[in-house]
Amino acid sequence: MVVSSPDNFRKTREHNFSIQGLKSRHRRRVETMRVGDRVLYYITGRMGFAATVTVASPMYEDHTPIWRSARRDEDYPWRVHIRPDFVLEETDWVPAKELAYRLDYVRKWPPEHWTLAFQGHIHALPRADFAIVEDEIARSSRRRKALAG
């Protein structure tokens, strides 16, 4: 799971969900990502799940500015190519609060502090948790398409 600000998620969308950069301090985690791994996006502030993508390349280093951080020297250098699976419009993002109680990963924290599970930039989720969230994202995506006619 990548925890992203709305602005940085927008930047990934502007690149057609073809690339994702991760912060410099997470090199070791990004090195473990493999082609075919799945990634879920959690958006801060909105506390919602917005998309799932599939990793389409090994990690590589690139310092071309795309994403922003409070730290001026952070340029999200550890990158992977991605391809979109389910991408929701902002109005359809799935509220994390509706799913948090169902996720094993979140149970590491006291229920009243469930949001602590979404602090930090990158997390490894159990497959079952990913499936629960992606099912809800897919359901939201199908609802949108059905309403559109």
Beta strands, then each sheet from edge to edge (+ up, - down):
strand 1: 2-4
strand 2: 19-22
strand 3: 38-43
strand 4: 48-55
strand 5: 60-61
strand 6: 78-87
strand 7: 94-95
sheet 1: 1+ 3+ 4- 6+ 2-
sheet 2: 1+ 3+ 4- 7+
sheet 3: 1+ 3+ 4- 6+ 5-
end
